[in-house]
Amino acid sequence: MPNVLADREIVPEFIQHKAQPRAIVAAVTRLLTDKSERARMLADFAGVAQKLGRGEAGENAADAVITELRRAG
């Protein structure tokens, strides 16, 4: 969801065949050892949270997904 809302990759997605232990370990290790990568991800998450707003996050998230679906449609 954060990648969709940001319209770019914030976090790697490990879907189906990409959900391999080595790939997940590599991504987590990078976050644990690379302070600038971790800071970038946290800043990107803050941007997504700001985009969703306060109080009506569920509704705002649904609106954002609907907007993306219409764009792709």
N, CA, C, O and CB atoms as a CASP TS submission, in Angstrom:
PFRMAT TS
TARGET T0000
AUTHOR 0000-0000-0000
METHOD Language model
MODEL 1
PARENT N/A
ATOM      1  N   MET     1       0.803  -1.201   0.000  1.00  0.00           N
ATOM      2  CA  MET     1       0.000   0.000   0.000  1.00  0.00           C
ATOM      3  C   MET     1       0.849   1.271   0.000  1.00  0.00           C
ATOM      4  O   MET     1       0.531   2.194  -0.750  1.00  0.00           O
ATOM      5  CB  MET     1      -0.915  -0.005   1.189  1.00  0.00           C
ATOM      6  N   PRO     2       1.919   1.368   0.806  1.00  0.00           N
ATOM      7  CA  PRO     2       2.682   2.624   0.789  1.00  0.00           C
ATOM      8  C   PRO     2       3.271   2.928  -0.583  1.00  0.00           C
ATOM      9  O   PRO     2       3.341   4.091  -0.983  1.00  0.00           O
ATOM     10  CB  PRO     2       3.798   2.567   1.817  1.00  0.00           C
ATOM     11  N   ASN     3       3.694   1.897  -1.305  1.00  0.00           N
ATOM     12  CA  ASN     3       4.252   2.129  -2.637  1.00  0.00           C
ATOM     13  C   ASN     3       3.200   2.692  -3.585  1.00  0.00           C
ATOM     14  O   ASN     3       3.496   3.567  -4.400  1.00  0.00           O
ATOM     15  CB  ASN     3       4.828   0.832  -3.208  1.00  0.00           C
ATOM     16  N   VAL     4       1.996   2.201  -3.481  1.00  0.00           N
ATOM     17  CA  VAL     4       0.900   2.699  -4.331  1.00  0.00           C
ATOM     18  C   VAL     4       0.594   4.148  -3.972  1.00  0.00           C
ATOM     19  O   VAL     4       0.442   4.989  -4.858  1.00  0.00           O
ATOM     20  CB  VAL     4      -0.378   1.817  -4.170  1.00  0.00           C
ATOM     21  N   LEU     5       0.505   4.436  -2.702  1.00  0.00           N
ATOM     22  CA  LEU     5       0.168   5.790  -2.268  1.00  0.00           C
ATOM     23  C   LEU     5       1.267   6.787  -2.605  1.00  0.00           C
ATOM     24  O   LEU     5       0.983   7.950  -2.895  1.00  0.00           O
ATOM     25  CB  LEU     5      -0.100   5.807  -0.777  1.00  0.00           C
ATOM     26  N   ALA     6       2.515   6.343  -2.568  1.00  0.00           N
ATOM     27  CA  ALA     6       3.640   7.234  -2.869  1.00  0.00           C
ATOM     28  C   ALA     6       3.906   7.318  -4.369  1.00  0.00           C
ATOM     29  O   ALA     6       4.638   8.198  -4.822  1.00  0.00           O
ATOM     30  CB  ALA     6       4.899   6.759  -2.145  1.00  0.00           C
ATOM     31  N   ASP     7       3.322   6.419  -5.130  1.00  0.00           N
ATOM     32  CA  ASP     7       3.523   6.346  -6.582  1.00  0.00           C
ATOM     33  C   ASP     7       4.984   6.051  -6.928  1.00  0.00           C
ATOM     34  O   ASP     7       5.490   6.465  -7.971  1.00  0.00           O
ATOM     35  CB  ASP     7       3.082   7.660  -7.247  1.00  0.00           C
ATOM     36  N   ARG     8       5.645   5.327  -6.024  1.00  0.00           N
ATOM     37  CA  ARG     8       7.023   4.871  -6.234  1.00  0.00           C
ATOM     38  C   ARG     8       7.338   3.840  -5.159  1.00  0.00           C
ATOM     39  O   ARG     8       6.561   3.655  -4.222  1.00  0.00           O
ATOM     40  CB  ARG     8       8.047   6.072  -6.191  1.00  0.00           C
ATOM     41  N   GLU     9       8.462   3.179  -5.292  1.00  0.00           N
ATOM     42  CA  GLU     9       8.805   2.154  -4.305  1.00  0.00           C
ATOM     43  C   GLU     9       9.411   2.778  -3.060  1.00  0.00           C
ATOM     44  O   GLU     9      10.456   3.426  -3.115  1.00  0.00           O
ATOM     45  CB  GLU     9       9.773   1.136  -4.905  1.00  0.00           C
ATOM     46  N   ILE    10       8.743   2.573  -1.949  1.00  0.00           N
ATOM     47  CA  ILE    10       9.258   2.962  -0.635  1.00  0.00           C
ATOM     48  C   ILE    10       9.851   1.728   0.037  1.00  0.00           C
ATOM     49  O   ILE    10      10.938   1.777   0.611  1.00  0.00           O
ATOM     50  CB  ILE    10       8.134   3.597   0.253  1.00  0.00           C
ATOM     51  N   VAL    11       9.130   0.643  -0.045  1.00  0.00           N
ATOM     52  CA  VAL    11       9.567  -0.619   0.543  1.00  0.00           C
ATOM     53  C   VAL    11       9.550  -1.702  -0.526  1.00  0.00           C
ATOM     54  O   VAL    11       8.696  -1.684  -1.412  1.00  0.00           O
ATOM     55  CB  VAL    11       8.667  -1.018   1.744  1.00  0.00           C
ATOM     56  N   PRO    12      10.476  -2.633  -0.451  1.00  0.00           N
ATOM     57  CA  PRO    12      10.439  -3.736  -1.415  1.00  0.00           C
ATOM     58  C   PRO    12       9.201  -4.598  -1.180  1.00  0.00           C
ATOM     59  O   PRO    12       8.759  -4.779  -0.045  1.00  0.00           O
ATOM     60  CB  PRO    12      11.723  -4.598  -1.311  1.00  0.00           C
ATOM     61  N   GLU    13       8.661  -5.115  -2.250  1.00  0.00           N
ATOM     62  CA  GLU    13       7.485  -5.977  -2.137  1.00  0.00           C
ATOM     63  C   GLU    13       7.906  -7.414  -2.410  1.00  0.00           C
ATOM     64  O   GLU    13       8.456  -7.726  -3.467  1.00  0.00           O
ATOM     65  CB  GLU    13       6.358  -5.529  -3.122  1.00  0.00           C
ATOM     66  N   PHE    14       7.645  -8.265  -1.462  1.00  0.00           N
ATOM     67  CA  PHE    14       8.006  -9.668  -1.582  1.00  0.00           C
ATOM     68  C   PHE    14       6.738 -10.476  -1.823  1.00  0.00           C
ATOM     69  O   PHE    14       6.205 -11.120  -0.919  1.00  0.00           O
ATOM     70  CB  PHE    14       8.755 -10.168  -0.313  1.00  0.00           C
ATOM     71  N   ILE    15       6.281 -10.426  -3.042  1.00  0.00           N
ATOM     72  CA  ILE    15       5.031 -11.071  -3.424  1.00  0.00           C
ATOM     73  C   ILE    15       5.348 -12.361  -4.173  1.00  0.00           C
ATOM     74  O   ILE    15       6.203 -12.386  -5.058  1.00  0.00           O
ATOM     75  CB  ILE    15       4.156 -10.124  -4.295  1.00  0.00           C
ATOM     76  N   GLN    16       4.660 -13.408  -3.811  1.00  0.00           N
ATOM     77  CA  GLN    16       4.748 -14.727  -4.426  1.00  0.00           C
ATOM     78  C   GLN    16       6.190 -15.186  -4.600  1.00  0.00           C
ATOM     79  O   GLN    16       6.871 -15.439  -3.607  1.00  0.00           O
ATOM     80  CB  GLN    16       4.050 -14.721  -5.766  1.00  0.00           C
ATOM     81  N   HIS    17       6.667 -15.300  -5.820  1.00  0.00           N
ATOM     82  CA  HIS    17       7.997 -15.867  -6.059  1.00  0.00           C
ATOM     83  C   HIS    17       9.126 -14.978  -5.537  1.00  0.00           C
ATOM     84  O   HIS    17      10.255 -15.446  -5.391  1.00  0.00           O
ATOM     85  CB  HIS    17       8.191 -16.109  -7.539  1.00  0.00           C
ATOM     86  N   LYS    18       8.843 -13.705  -5.253  1.00  0.00           N
ATOM     87  CA  LYS    18       9.861 -12.809  -4.712  1.00  0.00           C
ATOM     88  C   LYS    18      10.019 -12.969  -3.194  1.00  0.00           C
ATOM     89  O   LYS    18      10.947 -12.413  -2.606  1.00  0.00           O
ATOM     90  CB  LYS    18       9.511 -11.362  -5.048  1.00  0.00           C
ATOM     91  N   ALA    19       9.131 -13.715  -2.569  1.00  0.00           N
ATOM     92  CA  ALA    19       9.178 -13.918  -1.112  1.00  0.00           C
ATOM     93  C   ALA    19      10.163 -15.030  -0.777  1.00  0.00           C
ATOM     94  O   ALA    19       9.790 -16.092  -0.279  1.00  0.00           O
ATOM     95  CB  ALA    19       7.767 -14.260  -0.551  1.00  0.00           C
ATOM     96  N   GLN    20      11.420 -14.757  -1.063  1.00  0.00           N
ATOM     97  CA  GLN    20      12.491 -15.716  -0.798  1.00  0.00           C
ATOM     98  C   GLN    20      13.269 -15.271   0.439  1.00  0.00           C
ATOM     99  O   GLN    20      13.551 -14.083   0.593  1.00  0.00           O
ATOM    100  CB  GLN    20      13.440 -15.851  -2.029  1.00  0.00           C
ATOM    101  N   PRO    21      13.614 -16.195   1.309  1.00  0.00           N
ATOM    102  CA  PRO    21      14.309 -15.827   2.542  1.00  0.00           C
ATOM    103  C   PRO    21      15.545 -14.954   2.322  1.00  0.00           C
ATOM    104  O   PRO    21      15.732 -13.973   3.043  1.00  0.00           O
ATOM    105  CB  PRO    21      14.711 -17.067   3.272  1.00  0.00           C
ATOM    106  N   ARG    22      16.379 -15.278   1.361  1.00  0.00           N
ATOM    107  CA  ARG    22      17.599 -14.490   1.128  1.00  0.00           C
ATOM    108  C   ARG    22      17.285 -13.055   0.735  1.00  0.00           C
ATOM    109  O   ARG    22      17.959 -12.128   1.183  1.00  0.00           O
ATOM    110  CB  ARG    22      18.447 -15.139   0.045  1.00  0.00           C
ATOM    111  N   ALA    23      16.278 -12.866  -0.090  1.00  0.00           N
ATOM    112  CA  ALA    23      15.902 -11.511  -0.504  1.00  0.00           C
ATOM    113  C   ALA    23      15.373 -10.708   0.678  1.00  0.00           C
ATOM    114  O   ALA    23      15.686  -9.526   0.823  1.00  0.00           O
ATOM    115  CB  ALA    23      14.846 -11.562  -1.621  1.00  0.00           C
ATOM    116  N   ILE    24      14.579 -11.344   1.514  1.00  0.00           N
ATOM    117  CA  ILE    24      14.027 -10.661   2.690  1.00  0.00           C
ATOM    118  C   ILE    24      15.148 -10.326   3.679  1.00  0.00           C
ATOM    119  O   ILE    24      15.186  -9.226   4.230  1.00  0.00           O
ATOM    120  CB  ILE    24      12.944 -11.540   3.377  1.00  0.00           C
ATOM    121  N   VAL    25      16.052 -11.271   3.898  1.00  0.00           N
ATOM    122  CA  VAL    25      17.177 -11.020   4.801  1.00  0.00           C
ATOM    123  C   VAL    25      18.028  -9.864   4.275  1.00  0.00           C
ATOM    124  O   VAL    25      18.454  -9.012   5.056  1.00  0.00           O
ATOM    125  CB  VAL    25      18.040 -12.294   4.964  1.00  0.00           C
ATOM    126  N   ALA    26      18.279  -9.823   2.985  1.00  0.00           N
ATOM    127  CA  ALA    26      19.092  -8.750   2.401  1.00  0.00           C
ATOM    128  C   ALA    26      18.431  -7.391   2.613  1.00  0.00           C
ATOM    129  O   ALA    26      19.106  -6.420   2.953  1.00  0.00           O
ATOM    130  CB  ALA    26      19.316  -9.000   0.899  1.00  0.00           C
ATOM    131  N   ALA    27      17.126  -7.318   2.417  1.00  0.00           N
ATOM    132  CA  ALA    27      16.405  -6.056   2.587  1.00  0.00           C
ATOM    133  C   ALA    27      16.415  -5.608   4.049  1.00  0.00           C
ATOM    134  O   ALA    27      16.633  -4.432   4.340  1.00  0.00           O
ATOM    135  CB  ALA    27      14.958  -6.196   2.088  1.00  0.00           C
ATOM    136  N   VAL    28      16.182  -6.532   4.951  1.00  0.00           N
ATOM    137  CA  VAL    28      16.164  -6.199   6.378  1.00  0.00           C
ATOM    138  C   VAL    28      17.570  -5.816   6.853  1.00  0.00           C
ATOM    139  O   VAL    28      17.735  -4.861   7.612  1.00  0.00           O
ATOM    140  CB  VAL    28      15.620  -7.393   7.209  1.00  0.00           C
ATOM    141  N   THR    29      18.565  -6.556   6.408  1.00  0.00           N
ATOM    142  CA  THR    29      19.944  -6.244   6.788  1.00  0.00           C
ATOM    143  C   THR    29      20.333  -4.846   6.320  1.00  0.00           C
ATOM    144  O   THR    29      21.003  -4.108   7.043  1.00  0.00           O
ATOM    145  CB  THR    29      20.912  -7.285   6.204  1.00  0.00           C
ATOM    146  N   ARG    30      19.920  -4.492   5.133  1.00  0.00           N
ATOM    147  CA  ARG    30      20.221  -3.146   4.626  1.00  0.00           C
ATOM    148  C   ARG    30      19.619  -2.080   5.541  1.00  0.00           C
ATOM    149  O   ARG    30      20.266  -1.076   5.838  1.00  0.00           O
ATOM    150  CB  ARG    30      19.685  -2.976   3.183  1.00  0.00           C
ATOM    151  N   LEU    31      18.391  -2.296   5.984  1.00  0.00           N
ATOM    152  CA  LEU    31      17.757  -1.325   6.883  1.00  0.00           C
ATOM    153  C   LEU    31      18.447  -1.256   8.242  1.00  0.00           C
ATOM    154  O   LEU    31      18.504  -0.197   8.867  1.00  0.00           O
ATOM    155  CB  LEU    31      16.293  -1.674   7.075  1.00  0.00           C
ATOM    156  N   LEU    32      18.965  -2.387   8.687  1.00  0.00           N
ATOM    157  CA  LEU    32      19.628  -2.424   9.982  1.00  0.00           C
ATOM    158  C   LEU    32      21.034  -1.823   9.942  1.00  0.00           C
ATOM    159  O   LEU    32      21.534  -1.344  10.960  1.00  0.00           O
ATOM    160  CB  LEU    32      19.697  -3.847  10.476  1.00  0.00           C
ATOM    161  N   THR    33      21.665  -1.846   8.783  1.00  0.00           N
ATOM    162  CA  THR    33      23.055  -1.400   8.691  1.00  0.00           C
ATOM    163  C   THR    33      23.253  -0.071   7.968  1.00  0.00           C
ATOM    164  O   THR    33      24.278   0.585   8.155  1.00  0.00           O
ATOM    165  CB  THR    33      23.854  -2.440   8.005  1.00  0.00           C
ATOM    166  N   ASP    34      22.292   0.331   7.149  1.00  0.00           N
ATOM    167  CA  ASP    34      22.436   1.557   6.353  1.00  0.00           C
ATOM    168  C   ASP    34      21.521   2.638   6.935  1.00  0.00           C
ATOM    169  O   ASP    34      20.324   2.675   6.653  1.00  0.00           O
ATOM    170  CB  ASP    34      22.095   1.293   4.842  1.00  0.00           C
ATOM    171  N   LYS    35      22.107   3.513   7.748  1.00  0.00           N
ATOM    172  CA  LYS    35      21.309   4.537   8.429  1.00  0.00           C
ATOM    173  C   LYS    35      20.626   5.486   7.452  1.00  0.00           C
ATOM    174  O   LYS    35      19.503   5.923   7.707  1.00  0.00           O
ATOM    175  CB  LYS    35      22.186   5.332   9.377  1.00  0.00           C
ATOM    176  N   SER    36      21.271   5.809   6.355  1.00  0.00           N
ATOM    177  CA  SER    36      20.647   6.730   5.396  1.00  0.00           C
ATOM    178  C   SER    36      19.460   6.073   4.694  1.00  0.00           C
ATOM    179  O   SER    36      18.461   6.736   4.416  1.00  0.00           O
ATOM    180  CB  SER    36      21.680   7.201   4.354  1.00  0.00           C
ATOM    181  N   GLU    37      19.562   4.775   4.406  1.00  0.00           N
ATOM    182  CA  GLU    37      18.436   4.059   3.791  1.00  0.00           C
ATOM    183  C   GLU    37      17.256   3.995   4.752  1.00  0.00           C
ATOM    184  O   GLU    37      16.107   4.195   4.357  1.00  0.00           O
ATOM    185  CB  GLU    37      18.859   2.635   3.373  1.00  0.00           C
ATOM    186  N   ARG    38      17.552   3.713   6.017  1.00  0.00           N
ATOM    187  CA  ARG    38      16.498   3.661   7.040  1.00  0.00           C
ATOM    188  C   ARG    38      15.844   5.036   7.198  1.00  0.00           C
ATOM    189  O   ARG    38      14.621   5.130   7.299  1.00  0.00           O
ATOM    190  CB  ARG    38      17.078   3.180   8.400  1.00  0.00           C
ATOM    191  N   ALA    39      16.644   6.093   7.221  1.00  0.00           N
ATOM    192  CA  ALA    39      16.111   7.452   7.349  1.00  0.00           C
ATOM    193  C   ALA    39      15.248   7.818   6.143  1.00  0.00           C
ATOM    194  O   ALA    39      14.207   8.460   6.287  1.00  0.00           O
ATOM    195  CB  ALA    39      17.259   8.465   7.505  1.00  0.00           C
ATOM    196  N   ARG    40      15.687   7.405   4.952  1.00  0.00           N
ATOM    197  CA  ARG    40      14.898   7.679   3.738  1.00  0.00           C
ATOM    198  C   ARG    40      13.542   6.996   3.820  1.00  0.00           C
ATOM    199  O   ARG    40      12.514   7.600   3.512  1.00  0.00           O
ATOM    200  CB  ARG    40      15.653   7.206   2.474  1.00  0.00           C
ATOM    201  N   MET    41      13.544   5.730   4.237  1.00  0.00           N
ATOM    202  CA  MET    41      12.292   4.991   4.312  1.00  0.00           C
ATOM    203  C   MET    41      11.348   5.611   5.338  1.00  0.00           C
ATOM    204  O   MET    41      10.151   5.744   5.085  1.00  0.00           O
ATOM    205  CB  MET    41      12.559   3.528   4.659  1.00  0.00           C
ATOM    206  N   LEU    42      11.885   5.989   6.490  1.00  0.00           N
ATOM    207  CA  LEU    42      11.044   6.609   7.516  1.00  0.00           C
ATOM    208  C   LEU    42      10.481   7.947   7.040  1.00  0.00           C
ATOM    209  O   LEU    42       9.327   8.267   7.324  1.00  0.00           O
ATOM    210  CB  LEU    42      11.843   6.808   8.809  1.00  0.00           C
ATOM    211  N   ALA    43      11.275   8.720   6.330  1.00  0.00           N
ATOM    212  CA  ALA    43      10.794   9.998   5.788  1.00  0.00           C
ATOM    213  C   ALA    43       9.711   9.755   4.740  1.00  0.00           C
ATOM    214  O   ALA    43       8.718  10.480   4.680  1.00  0.00           O
ATOM    215  CB  ALA    43      11.965  10.807   5.172  1.00  0.00           C
ATOM    216  N   ASP    44       9.912   8.726   3.915  1.00  0.00           N
ATOM    217  CA  ASP    44       8.895   8.395   2.906  1.00  0.00           C
ATOM    218  C   ASP    44       7.591   7.948   3.560  1.00  0.00           C
ATOM    219  O   ASP    44       6.508   8.317   3.107  1.00  0.00           O
ATOM    220  CB  ASP    44       9.411   7.294   1.966  1.00  0.00           C
ATOM    221  N   PHE    45       7.696   7.149   4.633  1.00  0.00           N
ATOM    222  CA  PHE    45       6.493   6.743   5.365  1.00  0.00           C
ATOM    223  C   PHE    45       5.787   7.955   5.962  1.00  0.00           C
ATOM    224  O   PHE    45       4.558   8.029   5.952  1.00  0.00           O
ATOM    225  CB  PHE    45       6.850   5.738   6.475  1.00  0.00           C
ATOM    226  N   ALA    46       6.558   8.901   6.480  1.00  0.00           N
ATOM    227  CA  ALA    46       5.964  10.120   7.042  1.00  0.00           C
ATOM    228  C   ALA    46       5.220  10.889   5.959  1.00  0.00           C
ATOM    229  O   ALA    46       4.154  11.447   6.218  1.00  0.00           O
ATOM    230  CB  ALA    46       7.051  11.015   7.685  1.00  0.00           C
ATOM    231  N   GLY    47       5.766  10.923   4.755  1.00  0.00           N
ATOM    232  CA  GLY    47       5.090  11.585   3.646  1.00  0.00           C
ATOM    233  C   GLY    47       3.782  10.917   3.284  1.00  0.00           C
ATOM    234  O   GLY    47       2.795  11.591   2.988  1.00  0.00           O
ATOM    235  N   VAL    48       3.772   9.596   3.305  1.00  0.00           N
ATOM    236  CA  VAL    48       2.530   8.854   3.022  1.00  0.00           C
ATOM    237  C   VAL    48       1.515   9.122   4.121  1.00  0.00           C
ATOM    238  O   VAL    48       0.339   9.345   3.837  1.00  0.00           O
ATOM    239  CB  VAL    48       2.805   7.325   2.900  1.00  0.00           C
ATOM    240  N   ALA    49       1.958   9.104   5.373  1.00  0.00           N
ATOM    241  CA  ALA    49       1.044   9.376   6.493  1.00  0.00           C
ATOM    242  C   ALA    49       0.460  10.774   6.378  1.00  0.00           C
ATOM    243  O   ALA    49      -0.725  10.980   6.641  1.00  0.00           O
ATOM    244  CB  ALA    49       1.771   9.218   7.843  1.00  0.00           C
ATOM    245  N   GLN    50       1.284  11.729   5.988  1.00  0.00           N
ATOM    246  CA  GLN    50       0.794  13.099   5.818  1.00  0.00           C
ATOM    247  C   GLN    50      -0.228  13.171   4.679  1.00  0.00           C
ATOM    248  O   GLN    50      -1.225  13.887   4.771  1.00  0.00           O
ATOM    249  CB  GLN    50       1.970  14.064   5.543  1.00  0.00           C
ATOM    250  N   LYS    51       0.032  12.431   3.621  1.00  0.00           N
ATOM    251  CA  LYS    51      -0.893  12.397   2.484  1.00  0.00           C
ATOM    252  C   LYS    51      -2.252  11.836   2.900  1.00  0.00           C
ATOM    253  O   LYS    51      -3.291  12.283   2.413  1.00  0.00           O
ATOM    254  CB  LYS    51      -0.304  11.556   1.338  1.00  0.00           C
ATOM    255  N   LEU    52      -2.237  10.855   3.805  1.00  0.00           N
ATOM    256  CA  LEU    52      -3.487  10.256   4.270  1.00  0.00           C
ATOM    257  C   LEU    52      -4.246  11.176   5.219  1.00  0.00           C
ATOM    258  O   LEU    52      -5.470  11.093   5.322  1.00  0.00           O
ATOM    259  CB  LEU    52      -3.207   8.932   4.957  1.00  0.00           C
ATOM    260  N   GLY    53      -3.534  12.037   5.899  1.00  0.00           N
ATOM    261  CA  GLY    53      -4.196  12.958   6.814  1.00  0.00           C
ATOM    262  C   GLY    53      -4.494  12.300   8.150  1.00  0.00           C
ATOM    263  O   GLY    53      -4.094  11.165   8.410  1.00  0.00           O
ATOM    264  N   ARG    54      -5.197  13.030   8.978  1.00  0.00           N
ATOM    265  CA  ARG    54      -5.516  12.548  10.323  1.00  0.00           C
ATOM    266  C   ARG    54      -7.009  12.249  10.426  1.00  0.00           C
ATOM    267  O   ARG    54      -7.836  12.902   9.789  1.00  0.00           O
ATOM    268  CB  ARG    54      -5.097  13.588  11.395  1.00  0.00           C
ATOM    269  N   GLY    55      -7.331  11.261  11.230  1.00  0.00           N
ATOM    270  CA  GLY    55      -8.713  10.988  11.575  1.00  0.00           C
ATOM    271  C   GLY    55      -9.466  10.089  10.615  1.00  0.00           C
ATOM    272  O   GLY    55     -10.214   9.212  11.045  1.00  0.00           O
ATOM    273  N   GLU    56      -9.282  10.293   9.344  1.00  0.00           N
ATOM    274  CA  GLU    56     -10.018   9.516   8.348  1.00  0.00           C
ATOM    275  C   GLU    56      -9.060   8.736   7.458  1.00  0.00           C
ATOM    276  O   GLU    56      -9.256   8.672   6.245  1.00  0.00           O
ATOM    277  CB  GLU    56     -10.904  10.434   7.494  1.00  0.00           C
ATOM    278  N   ALA    57      -8.032   8.145   8.047  1.00  0.00           N
ATOM    279  CA  ALA    57      -6.995   7.464   7.274  1.00  0.00           C
ATOM    280  C   ALA    57      -7.574   6.357   6.396  1.00  0.00           C
ATOM    281  O   ALA    57      -7.184   6.216   5.237  1.00  0.00           O
ATOM    282  CB  ALA    57      -5.943   6.885   8.208  1.00  0.00           C
ATOM    283  N   GLY    58      -8.496   5.575   6.940  1.00  0.00           N
ATOM    284  CA  GLY    58      -9.095   4.493   6.151  1.00  0.00           C
ATOM    285  C   GLY    58      -9.819   5.013   4.921  1.00  0.00           C
ATOM    286  O   GLY    58      -9.664   4.483   3.820  1.00  0.00           O
ATOM    287  N   GLU    59     -10.598   6.041   5.121  1.00  0.00           N
ATOM    288  CA  GLU    59     -11.329   6.645   3.998  1.00  0.00           C
ATOM    289  C   GLU    59     -10.359   7.281   3.000  1.00  0.00           C
ATOM    290  O   GLU    59     -10.529   7.143   1.789  1.00  0.00           O
ATOM    291  CB  GLU    59     -12.334   7.704   4.512  1.00  0.00           C
ATOM    292  N   ASN    60      -9.351   7.972   3.511  1.00  0.00           N
ATOM    293  CA  ASN    60      -8.365   8.590   2.628  1.00  0.00           C
ATOM    294  C   ASN    60      -7.589   7.540   1.841  1.00  0.00           C
ATOM    295  O   ASN    60      -7.308   7.732   0.658  1.00  0.00           O
ATOM    296  CB  ASN    60      -7.401   9.454   3.435  1.00  0.00           C
ATOM    297  N   ALA    61      -7.243   6.431   2.492  1.00  0.00           N
ATOM    298  CA  ALA    61      -6.532   5.351   1.804  1.00  0.00           C
ATOM    299  C   ALA    61      -7.414   4.752   0.714  1.00  0.00           C
ATOM    300  O   ALA    61      -6.944   4.495  -0.394  1.00  0.00           O
ATOM    301  CB  ALA    61      -6.098   4.256   2.806  1.00  0.00           C
ATOM    302  N   ALA    62      -8.679   4.530   1.020  1.00  0.00           N
ATOM    303  CA  ALA    62      -9.604   3.993   0.023  1.00  0.00           C
ATOM    304  C   ALA    62      -9.735   4.937  -1.162  1.00  0.00           C
ATOM    305  O   ALA    62      -9.747   4.492  -2.310  1.00  0.00           O
ATOM    306  CB  ALA    62     -10.978   3.740   0.647  1.00  0.00           C
ATOM    307  N   ASP    63      -9.831   6.231  -0.899  1.00  0.00           N
ATOM    308  CA  ASP    63      -9.903   7.219  -1.982  1.00  0.00           C
ATOM    309  C   ASP    63      -8.650   7.177  -2.850  1.00  0.00           C
ATOM    310  O   ASP    63      -8.734   7.265  -4.075  1.00  0.00           O
ATOM    311  CB  ASP    63     -10.095   8.630  -1.409  1.00  0.00           C
ATOM    312  N   ALA    64      -7.494   7.043  -2.215  1.00  0.00           N
ATOM    313  CA  ALA    64      -6.233   6.990  -2.956  1.00  0.00           C
ATOM    314  C   ALA    64      -6.172   5.753  -3.837  1.00  0.00           C
ATOM    315  O   ALA    64      -5.717   5.829  -4.978  1.00  0.00           O
ATOM    316  CB  ALA    64      -5.043   7.007  -1.993  1.00  0.00           C
ATOM    317  N   VAL    65      -6.627   4.607  -3.318  1.00  0.00           N
ATOM    318  CA  VAL    65      -6.631   3.383  -4.107  1.00  0.00           C
ATOM    319  C   VAL    65      -7.594   3.512  -5.270  1.00  0.00           C
ATOM    320  O   VAL    65      -7.262   3.100  -6.382  1.00  0.00           O
ATOM    321  CB  VAL    65      -7.000   2.179  -3.239  1.00  0.00           C
ATOM    322  N   ILE    66      -8.777   4.068  -5.053  1.00  0.00           N
ATOM    323  CA  ILE    66      -9.752   4.265  -6.123  1.00  0.00           C
ATOM    324  C   ILE    66      -9.175   5.176  -7.210  1.00  0.00           C
ATOM    325  O   ILE    66      -9.349   4.913  -8.400  1.00  0.00           O
ATOM    326  CB  ILE    66     -11.060   4.861  -5.559  1.00  0.00           C
ATOM    327  N   THR    67      -8.499   6.231  -6.804  1.00  0.00           N
ATOM    328  CA  THR    67      -7.864   7.138  -7.767  1.00  0.00           C
ATOM    329  C   THR    67      -6.853   6.387  -8.625  1.00  0.00           C
ATOM    330  O   THR    67      -6.811   6.572  -9.842  1.00  0.00           O
ATOM    331  CB  THR    67      -7.176   8.309  -7.038  1.00  0.00           C
ATOM    332  N   GLU    68      -6.036   5.541  -7.998  1.00  0.00           N
ATOM    333  CA  GLU    68      -5.038   4.759  -8.746  1.00  0.00           C
ATOM    334  C   GLU    68      -5.713   3.785  -9.688  1.00  0.00           C
ATOM    335  O   GLU    68      -5.257   3.609 -10.818  1.00  0.00           O
ATOM    336  CB  GLU    68      -4.112   4.000  -7.788  1.00  0.00           C
ATOM    337  N   LEU    69      -6.784   3.149  -9.253  1.00  0.00           N
ATOM    338  CA  LEU    69      -7.498   2.207 -10.107  1.00  0.00           C
ATOM    339  C   LEU    69      -8.098   2.906 -11.318  1.00  0.00           C
ATOM    340  O   LEU    69      -8.077   2.362 -12.422  1.00  0.00           O
ATOM    341  CB  LEU    69      -8.592   1.498  -9.318  1.00  0.00           C
ATOM    342  N   ARG    70      -8.621   4.080 -11.125  1.00  0.00           N
ATOM    343  CA  ARG    70      -9.172   4.839 -12.253  1.00  0.00           C
ATOM    344  C   ARG    70      -8.081   5.241 -13.228  1.00  0.00           C
ATOM    345  O   ARG    70      -8.284   5.226 -14.442  1.00  0.00           O
ATOM    346  CB  ARG    70      -9.908   6.084 -11.753  1.00  0.00           C
ATOM    347  N   ARG    71      -6.924   5.601 -12.694  1.00  0.00           N
ATOM    348  CA  ARG    71      -5.785   5.966 -13.538  1.00  0.00           C
ATOM    349  C   ARG    71      -5.341   4.788 -14.396  1.00  0.00           C
ATOM    350  O   ARG    71      -5.006   4.950 -15.569  1.00  0.00           O
ATOM    351  CB  ARG    71      -4.616   6.460 -12.677  1.00  0.00           C
ATOM    352  N   ALA    72      -5.343   3.601 -13.795  1.00  0.00           N
ATOM    353  CA  ALA    72      -4.878   2.396 -14.493  1.00  0.00           C
ATOM    354  C   ALA    72      -5.936   1.859 -15.466  1.00  0.00           C
ATOM    355  O   ALA    72      -5.617   1.170 -16.435  1.00  0.00           O
ATOM    356  CB  ALA    72      -4.508   1.308 -13.474  1.00  0.00           C
ATOM    357  N   GLY    73      -7.189   2.190 -15.186  1.00  0.00           N
ATOM    358  CA  GLY    73      -8.305   1.638 -15.931  1.00  0.00           C
ATOM    359  C   GLY    73      -8.360   2.015 -17.338  1.00  0.00           C
ATOM    360  O   GLY    73      -9.270   1.597 -18.054  1.00  0.00           O
TER
END
